[in-house]
Each structure stands twice: as structure tokens, then as C-alpha cells.
Amino acid sequence: MPQRTVVIASSSGLHARPAKLFVQAAARQPVPVTISVPGRKPAPAKSMLAVLALGATHGTEVTLEAEGDGAEEALTALAGLLSRDLDAEEPADA
């Protein structure tokens, strides 16, 4: 099963706006994706509650996993998103 490990770059971690953007991007992927922090069970990446419950702060290392056609592309897109400071970027509708 393909996986990627990425460090959360957003200054507020996976909280509020960054979590929303991540969950929306995960929901658009053609394959199911899970996200986990060390020592905890993987959570569905398209679940806002599950992502918020991870408690991932700035600098936390998370692991993304996906399986099926398009898994590598999905992981690349989501890892790229998490490696950006989403708090510093302007909202798309601004």
C-alpha cells in the first residue's frame, strides 16, 4: 500500500481552515485515503471530525496511505497540500 510521510507546515496545524482544505481535497480523490499520527490508528482523510481529532499541530509528522488506481497521485496531491502553510495563503474566494 503506497504511503507518504509529511510534516504539517500550517502554523495552526490541522485545525479549522487547513483541516477543511485537506478534507475537501481528500474527498475529491478517486481512492480512499487515511491519515495517521504516530501511535494512533489511521483515520479517514475525508472525515473532518477524524482529521481534527488527530490533534496534529505544526511540525507533526503524519502518514498518508491510499490503495487502488490513482493512489500515488492522490498521495502526492495531499502531501503537497499538507507541506504548505495553508494559514498563510489567501482563501480562493478572496
C-alpha positions as semicolon CSV with decimal commas, in nm:
position;residue;x (nm);y (nm);z (nm)
1;M;0,000;0,000;0,000
2;P;0,156;0,332;-0,104
3;Q;0,217;0,579;0,173
4;R;0,376;0,918;0,231
5;T;0,504;1,079;0,543
6;V;0,478;1,456;0,560
7;V;0,531;1,723;0,824
8;I;0,239;1,959;0,884
9;A;0,350;2,304;0,768
10;S;0,047;2,512;0,862
11;S;0,117;2,732;1,161
12;S;-0,206;2,626;1,332
13;G;-0,160;2,259;1,242
14;L;-0,454;2,060;1,106
15;H;-0,710;2,284;1,271
16;A;-1,004;2,474;1,122
17;R;-0,917;2,614;0,778
18;P;-0,619;2,386;0,695
19;A;-0,819;2,080;0,804
20;K;-1,115;2,189;0,593
21;L;-0,896;2,235;0,284
22;F;-0,730;1,898;0,342
23;V;-1,061;1,715;0,393
24;Q;-1,210;1,874;0,081
25;A;-0,905;1,771;-0,123
26;A;-0,919;1,417;0,018
27;A;-1,287;1,388;-0,073
28;R;-1,203;1,474;-0,436
29;Q;-0,955;1,186;-0,464
30;P;-1,061;0,876;-0,660
31;V;-0,937;0,643;-0,385
32;P;-0,990;0,625;-0,009
33;V;-0,706;0,788;0,184
34;T;-0,621;0,752;0,550
35;I;-0,413;0,980;0,769
36;S;-0,242;0,890;1,094
37;V;-0,007;1,027;1,353
38;P;0,248;0,802;1,526
39;G;0,092;0,573;1,784
40;R;-0,268;0,616;1,668
41;K;-0,498;0,427;1,431
42;P;-0,534;0,564;1,077
43;A;-0,839;0,787;1,024
44;P;-1,033;0,851;0,704
45;A;-0,887;1,164;0,545
46;K;-1,224;1,282;0,418
47;S;-1,372;1,299;0,770
48;M;-1,344;1,646;0,925
49;L;-1,405;1,513;1,275
50;A;-1,146;1,238;1,236
51;V;-0,886;1,480;1,099
52;L;-0,945;1,733;1,377
53;A;-0,931;1,454;1,637
54;L;-0,576;1,370;1,528
55;G;-0,457;1,681;1,711
56;A;-0,184;1,733;1,452
57;T;-0,003;2,058;1,524
58;H;0,260;2,250;1,325
59;G;0,557;2,017;1,279
60;T;0,366;1,695;1,346
61;E;0,466;1,410;1,118
62;V;0,165;1,236;0,963
63;T;0,141;0,933;0,738
64;L;-0,097;0,918;0,442
65;E;-0,198;0,585;0,289
66;A;-0,408;0,501;-0,014
67;E;-0,473;0,198;-0,228
68;G;-0,601;0,148;-0,579
69;D;-0,575;0,317;-0,916
70;G;-0,463;0,673;-0,863
71;A;-0,324;0,616;-0,514
72;E;0,020;0,761;-0,589
73;E;-0,128;1,073;-0,747
74;A;-0,369;1,119;-0,457
75;L;-0,088;1,091;-0,204
76;T;0,128;1,333;-0,398
77;A;-0,152;1,591;-0,411
78;L;-0,243;1,559;-0,043
79;A;0,118;1,552;0,080
80;G;0,185;1,865;-0,124
81;L;-0,111;2,037;0,038
82;L;-0,001;1,947;0,391
83;S;0,354;2,064;0,324
84;R;0,230;2,420;0,260
85;D;0,140;2,679;0,524
86;L;-0,230;2,694;0,441
87;D;-0,282;2,961;0,708
88;A;-0,055;3,200;0,519
89;E;-0,235;3,159;0,187
90;E;-0,527;3,372;0,076
91;P;-0,860;3,191;0,050
92;A;-0,951;3,103;-0,308
93;D;-1,270;3,313;-0,286
94;A;-1,095;3,627;-0,152
